[in-house]
Amino acid sequence: MSELERKIAERIQREGPIPFSVFMEMALYDEALGYYRGDPFGKDGDFFTASQLQPVFGAYVRAVAGKWMPGFECLVDIGAGRCELSKSFEDGVYRSVEKGQRISKSKNAILFSNELIDAMPVDLYQGDVMLKVDCRDGRFVWWPHSPGEGVRETRDVVMAHLHEAYEAIDEGFYILIDYGYRNLERGRFARGSLMSYRKHVANDEVLLEPGKRDITAHVDWDSLLDMAVVAGWEVASFESLRASMLSLGPEVMGGLYSLDEMQFRTLLFSFGESFDVLILSKRKGPDFAGPGLVNR
Ligand SMILES: C[S@@+](CC[C@H](N)C(=O)[O-])C[C@H]1O[C@@H](n2cnc3c(N)ncnc32)[C@H](O)[C@@H]1O
């Protein structure tokens, strides 16, 4: 057993079977031994994110931010990972926030996250029964049983996050990019969307080797949209990443293409297809109209 496996096993011994969100939190974010203490990104890591498509992704984010808040002075990248976006912004404009840090207060700001929510812990329910994690003979196992058809994933921490983000700015936008599903697409994930990544291979062995592999679950967009509204946000736009890129117009698209053709194609046709872009707004005045659309 690894040191982290022992730590989780000891907790189970003390407390009994633990909610999956507790297992996922320890596996990914244990202060000393969690998965994200290392560098899991890119070719030598376990997975790619769009943030590795520099400079194209950074230029896209800059263009979206500028569309919603022309001349914005501050972009806060929440869950910034390697902070690869920083190079696309002028000195003093880009700020990053990582796990364990609070989002500092700003008057006007663009908050931004890419693949943050999918890395936040989930709980699993089969009917009314919460599926937990037990430890038997040195192996982690589901308790009282494994997830089956009709399993439901909940992500309670999102509410606190959206609330913190809302309170952090007087006025501005929160641009969230991630992969997920709408209510109508739930059928695609009848057995849940939890997934584990190691060396670019995906499987559903999420209880194996905690700390050594990524654990992720799709974003339940409808539930997140509901939580955002409860937290006070206004939904300004929700569309696929591809639609969001196209909506920037031919001049911006041409500019992105000319930066790097391969990155542009990957962003538009690969990430663009499976990722969505949600824009939340917080405004002071009552008559905000925005350029918005909700077309997915
Ligand atoms: C899948 S990675 C994405 C990193 C980066 N945004 C990218 O696109 O490559 C998720 C990141 O979110 C961070 N994270 C997770 N929960 C967080 C939280 N509550 N607040 C801030 N960062 C968080 C993780 O530490 C990790 O760096």
PDBQT file of the ligand as one rigid body, heavy atoms in Angstrom, charges set to zero:
ROOT
HETATM    1  C1  LIG A 301      -8.185  19.514 -14.536  1.00  0.00    +0.000 C 
HETATM    2  S1  LIG A 301      -7.164  20.695 -13.782  1.00  0.00    +0.000 S 
HETATM    3  C2  LIG A 301      -7.319  22.072 -14.922  1.00  0.00    +0.000 C 
HETATM    4  C3  LIG A 301      -6.139  23.007 -14.849  1.00  0.00    +0.000 C 
HETATM    5  C4  LIG A 301      -6.152  24.167 -15.838  1.00  0.00    +0.000 C 
HETATM    6  N1  LIG A 301      -7.304  25.014 -15.649  1.00  0.00    +0.000 N 
HETATM    7  C5  LIG A 301      -6.081  23.675 -17.264  1.00  0.00    +0.000 C 
HETATM    8  O1  LIG A 301      -6.971  24.009 -18.039  1.00  0.00    +0.000 OA
HETATM    9  O2  LIG A 301      -5.117  22.982 -17.592  1.00  0.00    +0.000 OA
HETATM   10  C6  LIG A 301      -8.118  21.234 -12.381  1.00  0.00    +0.000 C 
HETATM   11  C7  LIG A 301      -7.399  22.277 -11.538  1.00  0.00    +0.000 C 
HETATM   12  O3  LIG A 301      -8.328  22.818 -10.590  1.00  0.00    +0.000 OA
HETATM   13  C8  LIG A 301      -7.675  22.944  -9.327  1.00  0.00    +0.000 C 
HETATM   14  N2  LIG A 301      -8.741  22.982  -8.307  1.00  0.00    +0.000 N 
HETATM   15  C9  LIG A 301      -9.550  21.991  -7.880  1.00  0.00    +0.000 A 
HETATM   16  N3  LIG A 301     -10.426  22.441  -6.965  1.00  0.00    +0.000 NA
HETATM   17  C10 LIG A 301     -10.196  23.763  -6.816  1.00  0.00    +0.000 A 
HETATM   18  C11 LIG A 301     -10.774  24.807  -6.044  1.00  0.00    +0.000 A 
HETATM   19  N4  LIG A 301     -11.788  24.566  -5.203  1.00  0.00    +0.000 N 
HETATM   20  N5  LIG A 301     -10.281  26.066  -6.162  1.00  0.00    +0.000 NA
HETATM   21  C12 LIG A 301      -9.264  26.331  -6.999  1.00  0.00    +0.000 A 
HETATM   22  N6  LIG A 301      -8.655  25.387  -7.760  1.00  0.00    +0.000 NA
HETATM   23  C13 LIG A 301      -9.115  24.126  -7.674  1.00  0.00    +0.000 A 
HETATM   24  C14 LIG A 301      -6.758  21.727  -9.298  1.00  0.00    +0.000 C 
HETATM   25  O4  LIG A 301      -5.742  21.868  -8.336  1.00  0.00    +0.000 OA
HETATM   26  C15 LIG A 301      -6.228  21.742 -10.731  1.00  0.00    +0.000 C 
HETATM   27  O5  LIG A 301      -5.135  22.595 -10.887  1.00  0.00    +0.000 OA
ENDROOT
TORSDOF 0
